[in-house]
Amino acid sequence: MGRGAWSWIVPDGLWEIAKLLIPPSKVRPQGDGTQDTPDETLFAAIIYVLVSGCAWRALPPCFGISKSTAHRRFLIWSRAGVWGRLHEAVLHRLDDAGLIDVTRVVLDTAHVRAKKGANSQARAPWTGASRVPRCTSCRTRTDCPSSSASRPATPTTAKG
């Protein structure tokens, strides 16, 4: 691919490494749909999104695939472990060529799973939502629970 149609986004040799790691695509059960997009094109589109940082919906039309196709294949390949194995394969190639020194390594937090279980119920006092929604259309009505006229005085609103 390095000298092919997608050489402007995929570096030389990367497609040759990646194509061995990509699982074969499965026929989707929707029937007579569109022809399966070549993996090479999908790989280039995914690399474009990952490198540029654009949203999937902003995928340029030059790839000739829909954003949902590119995103779905990205998810399939992610679940199959393609990106981690590609990373390792590239590192091994660089090491074999003597182009990288792996004796000193830095861990990128993008590769470390985020811890779950933080207390999402606790709120900082300045971000707590009011239990009563504000209503601007019924300020003069006292029977409306959202009316500012019917609110009891609080330490911040009481005059004294």
C-alpha positions as a Markdown table, in Angstrom:
| # | Residue | x | y | z |
|---|---|---|---|---|
| 1 | Met | 0.0 | 0.0 | 0.0 |
| 2 | Gly | 2.9 | 2.3 | 0.5 |
| 3 | Arg | 3.0 | 3.2 | -3.1 |
| 4 | Gly | -0.6 | 2.7 | -3.8 |
| 5 | Ala | -3.8 | 4.8 | -3.6 |
| 6 | Trp | -3.6 | 5.4 | 0.1 |
| 7 | Ser | 0.2 | 6.1 | 0.5 |
| 8 | Trp | -0.6 | 9.6 | 1.6 |
| 9 | Ile | -2.2 | 8.3 | 4.8 |
| 10 | Val | -0.7 | 4.9 | 5.4 |
| 11 | Pro | 3.1 | 4.8 | 5.8 |
| 12 | Asp | 5.3 | 2.4 | 3.7 |
| 13 | Gly | 5.1 | -1.2 | 4.9 |
| 14 | Leu | 2.3 | -0.7 | 7.4 |
| 15 | Trp | -0.4 | -2.3 | 5.3 |
| 16 | Glu | 1.9 | -5.3 | 4.6 |
| 17 | Ile | 2.1 | -5.9 | 8.3 |
| 18 | Ala | -1.6 | -5.2 | 9.0 |
| 19 | Lys | -3.1 | -7.3 | 6.3 |
| 20 | Leu | -1.7 | -10.5 | 8.0 |
| 21 | Leu | -3.4 | -9.5 | 11.3 |
| 22 | Ile | -6.9 | -8.5 | 10.0 |
| 23 | Pro | -9.5 | -11.2 | 10.4 |
| 24 | Pro | -11.5 | -12.2 | 7.3 |
| 25 | Ser | -14.8 | -10.2 | 6.9 |
| 26 | Lys | -18.0 | -12.1 | 7.4 |
| 27 | Val | -20.9 | -11.9 | 5.1 |
| 28 | Arg | -23.6 | -9.7 | 6.7 |
| 29 | Pro | -27.1 | -11.1 | 6.7 |
| 30 | Gln | -28.8 | -8.1 | 5.1 |
| 31 | Gly | -29.0 | -9.9 | 1.7 |
| 32 | Asp | -28.1 | -8.3 | -1.6 |
| 33 | Gly | -26.3 | -5.3 | -0.2 |
| 34 | Thr | -23.3 | -3.4 | -1.5 |
| 35 | Gln | -20.2 | -5.2 | -2.4 |
| 36 | Asp | -17.7 | -5.8 | 0.5 |
| 37 | Thr | -15.3 | -2.9 | 0.8 |
| 38 | Pro | -11.6 | -4.0 | 0.5 |
| 39 | Asp | -9.8 | -4.2 | 3.8 |
| 40 | Glu | -7.1 | -2.0 | 2.4 |
| 41 | Thr | -9.5 | 0.9 | 1.9 |
| 42 | Leu | -11.1 | 0.4 | 5.3 |
| 43 | Phe | -7.7 | 0.3 | 7.0 |
| 44 | Ala | -6.7 | 3.6 | 5.3 |
| 45 | Ala | -10.0 | 5.2 | 6.4 |
| 46 | Ile | -9.6 | 4.0 | 10.0 |
| 47 | Ile | -6.0 | 5.2 | 10.1 |
| 48 | Tyr | -7.1 | 8.6 | 8.7 |
| 49 | Val | -9.7 | 9.0 | 11.6 |
| 50 | Leu | -7.2 | 7.8 | 14.2 |
| 51 | Val | -4.4 | 10.1 | 13.0 |
| 52 | Ser | -6.4 | 13.2 | 12.2 |
| 53 | Gly | -8.6 | 13.0 | 15.2 |
| 54 | Cys | -11.7 | 13.8 | 13.2 |
| 55 | Ala | -15.1 | 12.3 | 14.1 |
| 56 | Trp | -16.3 | 9.3 | 12.2 |
| 57 | Arg | -19.1 | 11.4 | 10.7 |
| 58 | Ala | -16.4 | 13.7 | 9.2 |
| 59 | Leu | -14.8 | 10.9 | 7.2 |
| 60 | Pro | -14.0 | 12.3 | 3.8 |
| 61 | Pro | -15.9 | 10.9 | 0.8 |
| 62 | Cys | -12.6 | 10.1 | -1.0 |
| 63 | Phe | -12.6 | 6.7 | 0.8 |
| 64 | Gly | -15.8 | 5.7 | -0.8 |
| 65 | Ile | -17.2 | 4.1 | 2.4 |
| 66 | Ser | -19.8 | 5.2 | 4.9 |
| 67 | Lys | -18.9 | 6.3 | 8.4 |
| 68 | Ser | -20.9 | 3.5 | 9.8 |
| 69 | Thr | -19.0 | 0.9 | 7.8 |
| 70 | Ala | -15.7 | 2.3 | 8.8 |
| 71 | His | -16.7 | 2.5 | 12.5 |
| 72 | Arg | -18.2 | -1.0 | 12.5 |
| 73 | Arg | -15.1 | -2.5 | 11.0 |
| 74 | Phe | -12.9 | -0.5 | 13.5 |
| 75 | Leu | -15.0 | -2.1 | 16.4 |
| 76 | Ile | -14.7 | -5.6 | 14.9 |
| 77 | Trp | -11.0 | -5.3 | 14.5 |
| 78 | Ser | -10.6 | -3.8 | 17.9 |
| 79 | Arg | -12.4 | -6.7 | 19.5 |
| 80 | Ala | -10.2 | -9.1 | 17.5 |
| 81 | Gly | -7.1 | -7.4 | 19.0 |
| 82 | Val | -5.8 | -6.2 | 15.7 |
| 83 | Trp | -4.5 | -2.8 | 17.0 |
| 84 | Gly | -2.5 | -4.3 | 19.9 |
| 85 | Arg | -1.0 | -7.0 | 17.7 |
| 86 | Leu | -0.2 | -4.4 | 15.0 |
| 87 | His | 1.6 | -2.2 | 17.6 |
| 88 | Glu | 3.6 | -5.2 | 18.8 |
| 89 | Ala | 4.5 | -6.2 | 15.2 |
| 90 | Val | 5.7 | -2.7 | 14.3 |
| 91 | Leu | 7.8 | -2.6 | 17.5 |
| 92 | His | 9.4 | -5.9 | 16.7 |
| 93 | Arg | 10.2 | -4.8 | 13.1 |
| 94 | Leu | 11.8 | -1.6 | 14.4 |
| 95 | Asp | 13.7 | -3.5 | 17.0 |
| 96 | Asp | 14.9 | -6.1 | 14.5 |
| 97 | Ala | 16.1 | -3.3 | 12.2 |
| 98 | Gly | 17.9 | -1.6 | 15.1 |
| 99 | Leu | 15.8 | 1.5 | 14.9 |
| 100 | Ile | 14.4 | 1.4 | 18.4 |
| 101 | Asp | 15.8 | 1.0 | 21.9 |
| 102 | Val | 13.4 | -0.9 | 24.0 |
| 103 | Thr | 15.5 | -0.8 | 27.1 |
| 104 | Arg | 13.8 | 2.4 | 28.2 |
| 105 | Val | 10.0 | 2.4 | 27.7 |
| 106 | Val | 7.3 | 4.8 | 28.6 |
| 107 | Leu | 3.8 | 3.6 | 29.3 |
| 108 | Asp | 1.1 | 5.6 | 27.5 |
| 109 | Thr | -2.1 | 5.9 | 29.5 |
| 110 | Ala | -4.1 | 5.3 | 26.3 |
| 111 | His | -3.2 | 1.7 | 26.6 |
| 112 | Val | -4.1 | 1.3 | 30.3 |
| 113 | Arg | -7.7 | 0.5 | 31.1 |
| 114 | Ala | -9.5 | 3.1 | 33.1 |
| 115 | Lys | -10.7 | 2.0 | 36.5 |
| 116 | Lys | -14.4 | 1.9 | 37.0 |
| 117 | Gly | -16.3 | 2.2 | 40.1 |
| 118 | Ala | -15.9 | 5.8 | 41.0 |
| 119 | Asn | -18.8 | 7.2 | 43.0 |
| 120 | Ser | -20.9 | 8.9 | 40.4 |
| 121 | Gln | -23.5 | 9.9 | 43.0 |
| 122 | Ala | -21.2 | 12.2 | 44.9 |
| 123 | Arg | -21.3 | 15.8 | 43.5 |
| 124 | Ala | -19.3 | 18.8 | 44.3 |
| 125 | Pro | -21.5 | 21.2 | 46.2 |
| 126 | Trp | -21.3 | 23.8 | 43.4 |
| 127 | Thr | -22.4 | 21.3 | 40.7 |
| 128 | Gly | -25.4 | 19.9 | 42.6 |
| 129 | Ala | -28.6 | 20.2 | 40.6 |
| 130 | Ser | -31.7 | 21.8 | 42.2 |
| 131 | Arg | -34.5 | 19.5 | 42.9 |
| 132 | Val | -37.0 | 22.0 | 41.7 |
| 133 | Pro | -36.7 | 23.1 | 38.0 |
| 134 | Arg | -36.7 | 26.8 | 37.4 |
| 135 | Cys | -39.8 | 28.1 | 35.6 |
| 136 | Thr | -39.9 | 31.5 | 34.1 |
| 137 | Ser | -43.4 | 31.4 | 32.6 |
| 138 | Cys | -45.3 | 31.4 | 36.0 |
| 139 | Arg | -43.5 | 33.8 | 38.3 |
| 140 | Thr | -46.7 | 35.3 | 39.5 |
| 141 | Arg | -48.5 | 32.1 | 40.2 |
| 142 | Thr | -48.3 | 30.8 | 43.7 |
| 143 | Asp | -49.8 | 27.4 | 43.0 |
| 144 | Cys | -47.0 | 26.3 | 40.7 |
| 145 | Pro | -44.3 | 24.3 | 42.5 |
| 146 | Ser | -41.7 | 25.8 | 40.2 |
| 147 | Ser | -42.8 | 29.3 | 40.7 |
| 148 | Ser | -40.3 | 31.6 | 42.4 |
| 149 | Ala | -43.1 | 33.2 | 44.3 |
| 150 | Ser | -43.9 | 29.9 | 46.0 |
| 151 | Arg | -40.4 | 29.0 | 47.1 |
| 152 | Pro | -39.7 | 29.0 | 50.7 |
| 153 | Ala | -36.9 | 31.3 | 51.8 |
| 154 | Thr | -33.4 | 29.8 | 52.1 |
| 155 | Pro | -30.4 | 31.2 | 53.8 |
| 156 | Thr | -29.1 | 32.7 | 50.5 |
| 157 | Thr | -32.5 | 34.3 | 49.5 |
| 158 | Ala | -33.8 | 35.3 | 53.0 |
| 159 | Lys | -33.7 | 39.0 | 53.7 |
| 160 | Gly | -32.9 | 40.0 | 57.1 |
